[in-house]
Amino acid sequence: MIPPPFIKGSIIQLTSGELKRVEDLTTDDFVHSTGLCPDLKLETSTVVSVRKNDEVGMALVGFTITSTKAQVTLSCAVEHPFFVYGQGWSSCVPEQSLKKYNLQCHPLKVGDVCIFLT
């Protein structure tokens, strides 16, 4: 199960104690947070496939996890945002992300490197 995405305006407290709105997060925020907190690990995964089913509003997104080279496929709502390294929030259907979460997103595409904290 995917945790619910953040809605625009949600306040996130970084490990440094700084408060930021979710739409203002940067790649550096993720990198610095893992450097300050030994319990957090930054993981990256490269998008290898995106298959949308607009009729049901779902997508299958294939990833290769960088550290293990494992292939995984994630079923998610087409509006679910992912954080792309150096780019910011992206989703399979950015217009739906804006409508549902008021969050500006780029189109998620093959080759994007997504950031996950574990």
QUIKAWO-V929879 format. One record per backbone hydrogen bond with DSSP energy under -0.5 kcal/mol. NH is the residue of the N-H (numbers start at 1). CO is the residue of the C=O. If there is no record, write none. Layout:
nh=<NH & NH>
co=<CO & CO>
This chain:
nh=<8 & 10 & 12 & 14 & 14 & 17 & 20 & 22 & 24 & 25 & 30 & 31 & 32 & 33 & 34 & 35 & 36 & 37 & 38 & 40 & 43 & 43 & 45 & 46 & 47 & 48 & 49 & 51 & 52 & 53 & 56 & 57 & 58 & 59 & 60 & 61 & 61 & 62 & 62 & 63 & 64 & 65 & 65 & 66 & 69 & 72 & 72 & 74 & 76 & 76 & 78 & 80 & 82 & 84 & 84 & 85 & 87 & 88 & 90 & 91 & 92 & 93 & 96 & 97 & 98 & 99 & 100 & 101 & 102 & 102 & 103 & 104 & 106 & 108 & 111 & 112 & 114 & 114 & 115 & 116 & 118>
co=<101 & 7 & 20 & 12 & 18 & 14 & 12 & 10 & 21 & 22 & 26 & 27 & 28 & 29 & 30 & 31 & 32 & 33 & 36 & 37 & 41 & 116 & 114 & 64 & 112 & 62 & 62 & 60 & 50 & 58 & 53 & 53 & 53 & 76 & 51 & 59 & 74 & 49 & 60 & 72 & 46 & 63 & 70 & 44 & 65 & 63 & 70 & 61 & 59 & 74 & 57 & 77 & 90 & 82 & 88 & 113 & 84 & 84 & 82 & 106 & 78 & 78 & 93 & 93 & 94 & 95 & 96 & 97 & 97 & 98 & 97 & 102 & 89 & 91 & 47 & 109 & 45 & 112 & 83 & 43 & 41>
